[in-house]
Amino acid sequence: MRSFIIRRLITSVPVILAIVLVSFVLTRLVPGDPIVALVGDYPVPPEYVEERRQAFGLDQPIYVQTLIYFKNLFLGDFGYSFVNRLPVMDVILQRAANTLLLVVPSQILGSIIAVLLASMAIRRPGGRLDTGLTSLILFVDSIPIFWVGQVFIIVFAVQLGLFPVQGMFNIRSTGSNVILDFLWHWALPGSIVSTFAMVAIARVARVSMIEVSRLDFITTATAKGLNRRRVFFRHILPNAMVPVIAVIGYTFGQALTSSFMIEAVFGWPGIGELFLRSVASRDYPVLQGIFLLTATLVVLSNLLSDVISSQMDPRIEYGR
């Protein structure tokens, strides 16, 4: 187990570095000058702009900037934000917890609902519930997540006034009201992220459960007179969960990236909102830090899902 995890971590390093390299080059190729974006409409002499460009190392060719960045990265120096001159990781970690508070509960809730719906749908393949679940999956897959966020705001926040329009909680909340206020603000964005995660997981769970239920040993167990509930929980569900666990790790990365758009729509103070602000201000170091952190979280989630899958299915051998 330990050697398997170590090997996976070692092989993941080149993947993360490749993502960082590509994102580094692409951000530098995007039109726009970070110094001009930083000074805005204030009249400043050209000498100041050039001095700032040299201070940030932007006067160097891209390949030189890349070498300097990776050298500092291996030394644990992630750079400083162009905008507020704070260490990049300090800026990002302030927002990372807020993003995880949005994504992790949504992922857990979506996974539980997906397995429950798939379990009920396979009782009668082609029945009303199965058809409804399939239709829901197709419908959700065909609509953009930011559009759903805007519709939810118009309907549930503006028209009905049931939920707040944006934010994470009310700063005036105190004591136990903070938790309730957080859940109230989380309801709309969290339900959207969990729904998109749910349909991706439910699709795989449904197919996996149907395939397992048609195997010979399930037919034999049923022919022996075993209770249908026992057959499902003892034989179908454990064997069907292996690909489901794998897709949960995959959809975590999707939920993490899709939450960026949801944070922008709902004004959720997470990494996504910081990402959009950094794009607008051309804050390259913060953008690089976000790419690095996101890639690392996705790789770790996939590694965790692989470890759990190998524990559930003894046929999976480490590293083979």
ABEGO torsion letter per residue (X at the ends): XAAAAAAAAAAAAAAAAAAAAAAAAAAAABBEBAAAAAAEABBBBAAAAAAAAAAAGAABBAAAAAAAAAAAAAAGBAEBBAAAGBBAAAAAAAAAAAAAAAAAAAAAAAAAAAAAAAAAAAABBGBAAAAAAAAAAAAAAABBAAAAAAAAAAAAAAAAGABBABEABBAABBEAAAAAAAAAAAAAAAAAAAAAAAAAAAAAAAAAAAAAAABAAAAAAAAAGBBAAAAAAAAAAAAAAAAAAAAAAAAAAAAAAAAAAAAAAAGBBBAAAAAAAAAAAGBAAAAAAAAAAAAAAAAAAAAAAAAAAAAABAABBBGX
